[in-house]
Amino acid sequence: MTSLSQRRVPVWLAVVAASLPMFMATLDNLVVTSALPVISQDLSASIEDLQWVMNAYALSFATFMLMAVALGDRFGRRRVFLAGIALFTFASALCAVAVEPWMLIGARALQGVGAAALMPLSLTLLVGSVSDRLRPAAIGIWGGISGLGVALGPLIGGAVVEGWNWQAIFWLNVPLGIVSVPLVVLALPNSFGTRVRADVVGLVLAGFGVLGLVYGIVRGNDAGWDSAEVLATLVGGGILLVLFVLWEMRTSAPLLPLRLFRDRSFTVANLVGITFSFGIFGAVFILIQFLQIVQGHSPLEAGLMTMPWTLAPMVVAPLTGFLSPRTGTRLPIVVGLVFMAVSMAWLALVMTATVPYADLVIPFILAGVGMGMVFAPSSTAVLVNMAPADHAKASGTNSTLREIGVALGIAVLTAVFAGAGGELTPTGYVDASIPAIFTATGILAVAALIALALPSGRRSAAIHGTEAEQVVAALANAEPEPVSAR
């Protein structure tokens, strides 16, 4: 039998096969934000429920990402990728038919598990399906599609909700998932990595540890911060995370190799990643609802209004990646975080029920530019001193910690909002959202201070380009398997 590479599968087909499922996963990270006010009304969901609609996805995504990579190495990357597509598609249908908040939350958690297999393995499979000569172009397209999914999430979500209903944002994934399966089978060869024992204990400890912390924060205002329920989950979550660290120090095949944190650039970049995601995406959760609940804009209008913010990183990130080898990683990251902190403070200061959109545009643009300045050099800082064999694990660790930051940010900022008496009503939203946005300002300022610890100068930019390009060295040795072996 001949291999897929011998069949000369067109590069465009391989790119489409790898990118379409990944686009679904990145799109669903933010597409739901535009639908939150409508979901709240339709399902009678509280703000606590809305948090879990977002956090169930983020937490399961973060928890299972590194495990999905390990399972792909052991059982075949294409097999696990296809399983991820099937689970993500099935979970999307469950989201669409949910009639109670808890049903939607559970389905979103399943979606996150599926997405955890799609994001890292799509790049691995793409790299193994194209020639060395065409690989940079294929990876560039893959990265652009990934960024497009994030940038267009609120806009697409708003358009679909306004044109149809909130369920349609999930139904759209079903035909995309069905089409993706034969494309993947046809265009992407299977491959294997180092077959090590799966760190199930580490997965359970980390997953339930983070879940305990987030649950305790979410329930703090309603149940009481000194209640047995909240204290038990917060303390229990902390203990589980300590046990996770101790387990990772002794197991032979750790889910998260702690030795990677001996490198200063890697450690600081990950601390920046989790605090940056904490501040900015927690603020997004508050602000996207402000435009609809308080100012009465439709979901589509809210998506259009946030486009200066969401599209700016697509322009700024490539430029920053091009310049960072000359400036080093510290300068653009610190400046970008300062821009974001200033933008959040600006928004908090001007926020009123009747604030004109013209007063929001400049801080929106500033936030988007800041995000673009952080993305590419952060990926560089994570990998600059890593051995090629550790690139995939290091990159996956960074993605995992950023998703944990998203979940914690939404939980903490919403707790601040609720603690200030916030309600999902036009009159009960603004006064409580201001301290929440100021909290995001403080977190982003702390992230900027942490970033000052990054190595300075060009030496820290020895590896540059997009995150996708940086992990190629670790993935390029994934040789396509013959058709007969699959």
URVEN-V120759 format. One line per field, one symbol per residue. psi: psi as a letter, one per 20 degrees, with the letter a starting at -180 (. if undefined). Layout:
psi: ???
This chain:
psi: qqrhhhilpqhhhggghhhghhhgghgihihhhhighgggghjlprhgghghhghgggghgghighhhgghghgiphhghghhggggggghghhghjpiqhhgggghhghghgghhhgghhggghghiiqrhhigggghggghhhghhgghighggggggghherhhhhhhhhghggghhghgghghoqqrqbpnrppmhghggggghggggggggghigggiphjqhgggghgggggghhghgghghhhqhmqhooihhihpggggghhhgghhghggghhhggghhhghgggijqrhgggghhihhghhghhghghgghhhhhhirhgghgggghggggghgggghhiorhjpqhhiigghgggggggghihfghghghhihjqqhiiggggghgghghghhhgghgggghhhgghhjkqqlqhijgghhhghghhghggghhghhgghiiqqrahhikhprarhghhjghhihjnppqqhhi.
